[in-house]
């Protein structure tokens, strides 16, 4: 378990704002920004379901310091969707967006990790609306705010784009690696453990 975390038997249900009502028949996933083709691509749920369905045993680590371990996620590898809609070669960062304007910054390397899933199931059961149905992003080594529930797509970012996600705009870390305790943007590489968050001062 990452340093500074405490164990929970199951993940808390946490979100900002209302829980959207799932409408699979209207749901789409859009890949835009700096794509290799220069055009936006949109996929419906059937297209996503056409990808290889896989299972990944992975933990959840929240920036509020709880961790839930050995969760059985099922869904589709994010890297497979990148193969269908690849980025411009200059892209190193991605802005993943979800319902109600929520978004999170990820590095392209984190998104294409073989453990990064577009998840539809948790512990053998379809995700509930509260847990992110029909699709949520799971990136196990990052804090959970980097894996939006109700995900609707991502935009590839060029180095000068500067787009920020919901929590990144509010001072949270651009990378968010749980094992390196990357919670806040002001934390330096060599002083993460010693810094007191502004809200605690």
C-alpha positions in Angstrom: 0.0 0.0 0.0 1.3 3.5 -0.8 2.8 5.5 2.1 0.3 7.6 4.1 -2.7 5.5 3.2 -5.1 3.4 5.4 -6.9 0.3 4.4 -10.7 0.1 3.7 -12.5 -3.2 3.0 -14.2 -1.6 0.0 -13.9 1.7 -1.9 -16.0 4.7 -0.8 -18.4 6.1 -3.3 -17.3 9.7 -3.9 -18.1 12.2 -6.6 -18.5 15.9 -7.2 -22.1 16.8 -8.2 -25.0 14.7 -9.3 -25.0 11.1 -10.4 -26.0 10.9 -14.1 -28.6 8.5 -15.1 -27.1 5.9 -17.4 -28.4 6.0 -21.0 -26.4 3.4 -22.9 -28.3 4.0 -26.1 -27.3 7.6 -26.2 -23.8 7.3 -24.8 -20.8 8.1 -26.9 -17.0 8.3 -26.4 -15.1 11.0 -28.3 -11.4 11.1 -29.0 -10.3 14.6 -30.0 -7.6 17.2 -29.7 -4.3 16.6 -31.5 -5.2 13.3 -33.2 -2.9 11.7 -35.8 -5.5 12.1 -38.4 -6.4 15.7 -37.5 -10.0 14.7 -37.0 -12.2 13.8 -34.0 -13.5 10.2 -33.7 -16.6 9.1 -31.8 -17.4 5.6 -30.6 -20.7 4.2 -29.3 -20.9 1.6 -26.6 -21.1 -1.3 -29.0 -17.8 -0.2 -30.6 -16.2 -0.2 -27.2 -17.6 -3.6 -26.4 -16.0 -4.9 -29.6 -12.6 -4.5 -27.9 -11.0 -7.4 -26.0 -12.7 -7.8 -22.6 -10.1 -8.2 -19.9 -9.8 -8.5 -16.1 -7.3 -6.7 -13.9 -6.7 -7.1 -10.2 -6.0 -3.6 -9.0 -6.1 -1.3 -6.0 -7.8 2.1 -5.5 -5.9 4.9 -3.8 -7.7 8.1 -2.9 -5.9 11.3 -2.2 -8.0 11.6 1.0 -5.7 8.7 2.2 -7.9 5.6 2.0 -7.0 2.5 -0.1 -9.1 -0.5 -1.2 -7.0 -3.4 -2.3 -7.3 -6.3 -4.7 -10.4 -5.1 -6.6 -11.4 -7.1 -9.6 -12.0 -4.7 -12.5 -13.2 -5.8 -15.9 -13.4 -3.9 -19.1 -11.2 -2.8 -22.0 -7.6 -1.7 -22.1 -7.3 2.1 -22.8 -4.3 1.4 -25.1 -6.6 -0.5 -27.5 -8.7 2.6 -28.1 -5.6 4.6 -28.6 -4.7 2.2 -31.5 -8.1 3.0 -33.1 -7.7 6.7 -32.6 -4.0 7.5 -32.2 -2.4 10.8 -31.2 -0.2 13.1 -33.1 3.5 12.0 -32.4 4.1 15.2 -30.4 1.5 14.4 -27.8 2.7 13.6 -24.3 -0.4 14.5 -22.2 -4.1 13.7 -22.4 -7.2 15.5 -20.9 -9.8 12.8 -20.0 -13.3 14.2 -19.7 -16.5 13.0 -18.2 -20.1 14.0 -17.5 -20.8 17.6 -16.2 -17.5 19.0 -17.5 -15.3 17.0 -15.1 -11.8 16.3 -16.5 -8.4 15.0 -15.4 -4.9 15.3 -16.8 -2.9 12.2 -17.5 0.4 11.5 -19.2 0.1 9.5 -22.4 2.4 6.9 -20.8 0.0 6.4 -17.9 -3.0 6.1 -20.2 -1.3 3.4 -22.4 -0.2 1.4 -19.4 -1.3 -2.2 -19.9 -3.1 -1.9 -16.5 -5.2 1.1 -17.5 -8.7 0.1 -18.1 -12.0 1.5 -19.4 -13.9 -0.5 -16.8 -17.5 -1.7 -17.0 -17.5 -4.2 -14.1 -16.2 -4.4 -10.5 -15.9 -7.7 -8.8 -17.9 -9.4 -11.5 -20.9 -7.0 -11.3 -21.7 -4.3 -13.8 -20.8 -0.9 -12.5 -23.7 1.0 -10.8 -24.4 4.6 -11.7 -22.8 5.6 -8.4 -19.6 3.7 -9.4 -19.4 5.2 -12.8 -21.6 3.3 -15.3 -21.4 2.8 -18.1 -17.7 3.4 -18.2 -15.0 4.6 -15.8 -11.2 5.0 -16.2 -9.1 2.9 -13.9 -5.3 3.8 -13.6 -4.2 1.7 -10.6 -1.0 3.5 -9.7 -2.5 7.0 -9.7 -4.9 8.6 -7.2 -8.5 8.0 -8.1 -9.3 11.6 -9.2 -7.2 10.7 -12.3 -9.7 8.0 -13.2 -13.0 9.8 -14.0 -16.3 8.0 -13.5 -18.9 8.5 -16.3 -16.0 9.0 -18.8 -17.0 10.4 -22.2 -13.6 10.7 -24.0 -10.3 12.3 -24.1 -8.4 15.1 -25.9 -4.8 14.7 -26.9 -2.8 17.7 -25.8 0.2 19.3 -27.5 3.0 20.7 -25.3 1.7 24.3 -25.4 -2.0 23.5 -24.9 -2.0 24.0 -21.1 -5.5 22.6 -20.6 -6.1 21.6 -16.9 -8.6 19.2 -15.4 -11.0 19.9 -12.6 -8.8 19.2 -9.6 -5.6 20.2 -11.4 -7.1 23.7 -11.8 -7.6 23.7 -8.1 -4.0 23.0 -7.2 -3.7 19.3 -7.4 -0.8 17.5 -8.9 -0.5 17.1 -12.7 0.7 13.5 -12.4 -0.9 12.1 -9.2 1.2 9.0 -8.6 -0.1 7.5 -5.3 3.2 5.7 -4.6 5.1 9.0 -4.7 2.4 10.9 -2.8 1.8 13.4 -5.6 -1.2 15.1 -4.2 -0.6 18.8 -4.6 0.9 20.9 -7.4 3.3 22.8 -5.1 5.0 19.6 -3.9 8.6 19.3 -5.1 10.3 16.1 -6.2 12.3 16.0 -3.0 9.9 17.3 -0.3 6.5 15.6 -0.8 6.4 14.1 2.7 7.3 17.2 4.6 4.9 19.7 3.1 1.6 20.5 4.9 -1.4 21.0 2.6 -2.7 24.6 2.6 -6.1 23.5 4.0 -4.3 22.1 7.1 -2.4 25.3 7.9 
